[in-house]
Amino acid sequence: MVLTTLCRVSFLSATDTAVRDRPARVKSVRGGPRRVSILWVVPALVLVLAVHYIAVGAGAWYAFTDWNGVGKAHYIGLENFREILRDDEARGALVHTLVLAFTFVAAANAIGLALALALNRTLKSRNFLRALFFAPVVMAPLAVSYIWQFIFDYNGPLNTLFGAVGLDSWQQGWLGSPTWALWTVFVVMVWQFSGLTMVIYLAGLQGVPEELDEAAAVDGAGMFYRLRRVTAPLLAPAFTVALTLTLINGLRVFDQILALTGGGPVGASETLATQVYKQTFVNGRFGYGAAIALVLTVLIAVFALVQLTVLRARENHN
């Protein structure tokens, strides 16, 4: 009996010691790979800093010079920025950038949300339609723009359709009209990127419990009331992502304008991004182009951060 008791005590003591020592051993084993993984991240961080931030910072310095891309750069202070304020073309490009960006944000998110709500659950062909509406997103913006350039041509399908249905007065050169040139770019952007916002809102809708919507419907709430009071608050994170992405894309639009209108006619569709290209590579004014690029960068950063802050605060409030 005494021998049995001693064996049992020895076994329990050994077990307790093993249990106490196990977390330390696991921690040490887990600590090794974690330290190694951090070391593997360092080269990538250095590369990102060198390519993005250091390069951008070095390029921003030229905004304060008169560099023409060939000779020595001379520091001229804020003269380039004063010229931006005096330049009618630059001010017009700023206005066009803001108008195009905010109308694009509103339209792309409204259409994307409508598509997401329509294709969320009940429709049998929803998977095929989701892929169909998302397909333009993966296409190159230049390719999409050249297709729409053919559609908007005076002898293209759009004017042909108007002539076929008796709307001859609607026929015009859309890309060559100072009134409509900017809005052709708007149409192309909305057509291509509404599928992106649709996918974001569809992902958000997966986290909305069906029971809440069904309970509100049983209590007599209408469709729009349920959307505003039940669905929309739960979609706050999706709104944050979609609105921020579309705002950034709208402010820096370049490919669509270059392919469709080239900034014309007479500057009617110029934006800050196209002005950066023209002043830098066409006119050879690298310093002035860098100043416009810096203005655009600050504009995107300020609007994106303000919007993100407001939307995050709204998420926490909900």
C-alpha positions in Angstrom: 0.0 0.0 0.0 2.8 2.4 0.9 4.6 1.6 -2.3 1.5 2.1 -4.4 0.9 5.5 -2.7 4.5 6.6 -3.3 4.3 5.6 -7.0 1.0 7.5 -7.4 2.5 10.6 -5.8 5.6 10.4 -8.0 3.4 10.0 -11.1 1.2 13.0 -10.1 4.3 15.1 -9.4 5.8 14.3 -12.7 2.6 15.1 -14.5 2.3 18.4 -12.8 5.8 19.3 -13.7 5.2 18.4 -17.4 2.0 20.5 -17.4 3.9 23.4 -15.9 6.7 23.1 -18.3 4.6 22.6 -21.5 3.5 26.2 -22.0 7.1 27.4 -21.7 8.2 24.9 -24.3 5.3 25.7 -26.6 5.9 29.4 -26.2 9.6 29.0 -27.0 8.7 26.9 -30.1 6.1 29.3 -31.2 8.4 32.3 -30.6 11.0 31.0 -33.0 8.9 31.1 -36.2 7.4 34.4 -35.1 10.8 36.0 -34.9 11.8 34.5 -38.2 8.6 35.7 -39.9 9.2 39.3 -38.8 12.7 39.1 -40.3 11.3 38.0 -43.6 8.9 41.0 -43.6 11.8 43.5 -43.2 13.0 43.3 -46.9 9.5 43.9 -48.2 9.0 46.9 -45.9 12.3 48.4 -47.0 11.3 47.9 -50.6 7.9 49.5 -50.1 9.5 52.4 -48.3 12.1 52.9 -51.1 9.7 52.5 -54.0 6.7 54.3 -52.7 7.4 56.8 -49.9 11.0 57.8 -50.4 10.6 58.0 -54.2 7.4 60.0 -53.8 9.1 62.3 -51.3 12.1 62.8 -53.6 9.7 63.5 -56.5 7.8 66.0 -54.5 10.9 68.1 -54.1 10.8 68.9 -57.8 7.5 70.6 -57.2 9.5 73.5 -55.8 11.9 73.8 -58.7 11.9 74.8 -62.4 13.3 71.5 -63.6 12.7 70.9 -67.3 13.7 67.2 -67.2 17.2 67.7 -68.6 19.2 70.4 -67.0 19.8 71.3 -63.3 16.9 71.9 -61.1 16.7 75.4 -59.5 14.8 76.0 -56.3 12.0 78.5 -56.9 9.9 78.1 -53.7 6.1 78.2 -54.1 6.1 79.8 -57.6 4.7 76.7 -59.3 1.8 76.6 -56.8 1.1 80.3 -57.4 1.0 79.6 -61.1 -1.5 76.9 -60.5 -3.8 79.4 -58.8 -3.4 81.9 -61.7 -3.7 79.3 -64.5 -7.3 79.1 -65.8 -6.6 75.6 -67.3 -5.4 74.2 -64.0 -8.3 75.7 -62.0 -10.7 74.2 -64.6 -9.0 70.8 -64.3 -9.5 71.0 -60.5 -13.2 71.7 -60.9 -13.6 68.9 -63.4 -11.8 66.5 -61.1 -14.1 67.3 -58.2 -17.3 67.2 -60.2 -16.4 63.9 -61.9 -15.2 62.3 -58.7 -18.3 63.1 -56.5 -20.9 62.3 -59.2 -19.0 59.1 -59.9 -19.1 58.2 -56.2 -22.8 58.8 -55.9 -23.8 57.0 -59.1 -21.5 54.0 -58.8 -22.5 53.3 -55.2 -26.2 53.8 -55.8 -26.2 51.4 -58.8 -23.9 48.9 -57.0 -26.2 48.9 -53.9 -29.3 48.4 -56.1 -27.6 45.5 -57.9 -26.5 43.9 -54.7 -30.0 44.1 -53.1 -31.5 42.7 -56.3 -29.0 39.8 -56.6 -28.6 39.0 -52.9 -30.8 35.9 -52.3 -33.9 35.1 -54.1 -33.1 35.4 -57.8 -32.3 31.9 -59.3 -29.9 33.3 -62.0 -28.1 35.6 -59.4 -24.7 33.9 -59.7 -24.6 34.4 -63.5 -25.8 38.0 -63.2 -23.2 38.7 -60.5 -20.4 37.5 -62.8 -21.9 39.5 -65.7 -22.0 42.8 -63.9 -18.6 42.2 -62.3 -16.9 41.3 -65.6 -16.1 45.0 -66.7 -14.1 45.5 -63.5 -11.4 43.1 -64.5 -11.1 44.6 -68.0 -8.3 47.1 -68.7 -9.6 50.7 -68.5 -8.0 51.6 -71.8 -9.7 48.6 -73.5 -13.1 49.6 -72.1 -12.6 53.2 -73.1 -11.7 52.4 -76.7 -14.9 50.3 -76.9 -17.0 53.2 -75.6 -15.2 55.5 -78.0 -16.6 53.5 -80.8 -20.1 53.6 -79.2 -20.0 57.4 -78.7 -18.6 58.1 -82.2 -20.9 60.2 -84.4 -21.5 57.2 -86.7 -21.4 54.8 -83.9 -24.1 52.5 -82.3 -25.6 55.2 -80.0 -26.4 57.7 -82.7 -27.6 54.9 -85.0 -30.0 53.8 -82.3 -31.3 57.3 -81.8 -31.9 57.6 -85.6 -33.6 54.2 -85.7 -36.2 55.2 -83.0 -36.8 58.7 -84.5 -34.7 60.7 -82.1 -32.6 62.4 -84.7 -32.3 65.6 -82.7 -30.4 63.6 -80.0 -27.7 62.7 -82.4 -24.4 64.6 -81.9 -20.7 64.2 -81.6 -20.6 63.2 -77.9 -16.8 63.1 -77.5 -16.4 66.4 -79.3 -19.0 68.4 -77.4 -17.7 70.7 -74.6 -21.0 70.0 -72.8 -21.0 66.3 -73.0 -17.3 65.2 -73.2 -16.8 65.0 -69.4 -20.1 63.1 -68.9 -19.1 60.5 -71.5 -16.1 59.8 -69.2 -18.6 59.6 -66.3 -20.7 57.1 -68.1 -17.7 54.8 -68.8 -16.5 54.9 -65.3 -19.9 54.1 -63.8 -20.4 51.3 -66.2 -17.0 49.7 -65.4 -16.9 50.1 -61.6 -20.5 49.6 -60.5 -19.8 45.9 -60.4 -17.0 46.5 -57.9 -19.3 48.3 -55.4 -21.9 45.6 -56.1 -19.5 42.9 -54.9 -18.6 44.9 -51.8 -22.2 45.4 -50.8 -23.0 41.7 -51.5 -20.2 40.8 -49.1 -21.8 43.1 -46.5 -25.2 41.7 -47.0 -24.0 38.3 -46.2 -23.6 39.5 -42.6 -27.2 40.8 -42.3 -29.3 38.2 -40.6 -32.4 37.3 -42.6 -34.4 37.1 -39.3 -34.1 40.8 -38.7 -35.5 41.7 -42.1 -38.3 39.1 -41.8 -39.2 40.3 -38.3 -39.4 43.9 -39.5 -41.6 42.8 -42.4 -43.9 40.9 -40.1 -44.3 44.0 -37.9 -45.5 45.9 -41.0 -42.4 47.8 -42.0 -42.2 48.6 -45.7 -39.3 47.8 -48.0 -37.7 51.2 -47.9 -38.1 51.5 -44.2 -36.4 48.1 -43.7 -33.6 49.2 -46.0 -33.0 52.5 -44.1 -33.5 51.2 -40.5 -32.4 47.6 -40.7 -30.1 46.9 -43.6 -28.2 50.2 -44.0 -26.9 50.4 -40.4 -25.5 46.9 -40.7 -23.9 47.8 -44.1 -21.9 50.6 -42.5 -18.5 48.8 -43.0 -19.3 48.1 -46.6 -20.2 51.7 -47.2 -16.9 52.8 -45.7 -14.9 50.6 -48.1 -17.0 51.2 -51.2 -17.2 55.0 -50.8 -13.5 55.4 -50.1 -12.4 53.2 -53.0 -14.6 55.0 -55.5 -13.6 58.4 -54.3 -9.9 57.6 -54.8 -10.6 56.2 -58.2 -12.7 59.2 -59.2 -10.1 61.7 -58.1 -7.2 60.1 -60.0 -9.0 59.1 -63.2 -6.7 59.2 -66.2 -6.9 56.3 -68.6 -10.5 56.9 -69.5 -10.0 60.5 -70.3 -6.8 59.9 -72.3 -8.5 57.3 -74.5 -11.9 59.0 -74.9 -11.3 62.8 -75.2 -7.7 63.4 -74.5 -8.8 66.2 -72.2 -10.7 68.1 -74.9 -12.4 69.6 -76.5 -10.8 72.9 -75.5 -10.0 71.6 -72.0 -13.7 70.6 -71.3 -12.7 67.2 -69.8 -9.2 68.1 -68.4 -8.5 66.8 -64.9 -5.5 67.2 -62.6 -4.2 63.8 -63.6 -4.3 64.7 -67.3 -2.7 68.0 -66.5 0.2 66.3 -64.8 0.8 64.2 -67.9 0.6 67.1 -70.3 2.6 69.6 -68.4 5.3 67.0 -67.6 5.7 64.9 -70.8 4.2 67.1 -73.5 5.3 70.6 -72.4 8.5 69.5 -70.7 7.7 71.4 -67.5 8.6 68.7 -65.0 8.7 71.0 -62.0 5.2 72.4 -62.7 3.9 69.0 -63.4 5.3 67.7 -60.1 3.5 70.6 -58.4 0.2 69.6 -59.9 0.9 66.0 -58.9 1.6 67.1 -55.4 -1.7 69.0 -55.2 -3.6 66.0 -56.5 -1.9 63.7 -54.0 -2.7 66.0 -51.1 -6.3 66.3 -52.4 -6.8 62.6 -52.5 -5.2 62.1 -49.1 -7.3 64.8 -47.4 -10.6 63.7 -48.9 -10.0 60.0 -48.3 -8.9 60.5 -44.7 -11.8 62.9 -43.9 -14.3 60.5 -45.5 -12.8 57.5 -43.8 -12.9 59.3 -40.4 -16.5 60.3 -40.8 -17.6 56.9 -41.9 -15.7 55.1 -39.2 -17.3 57.4 -36.6 -20.7 56.5 -38.1 -19.9 52.8 -37.9 -19.2 53.2 -34.2 -22.3 55.2 -33.6 -24.4 52.5 -35.3 
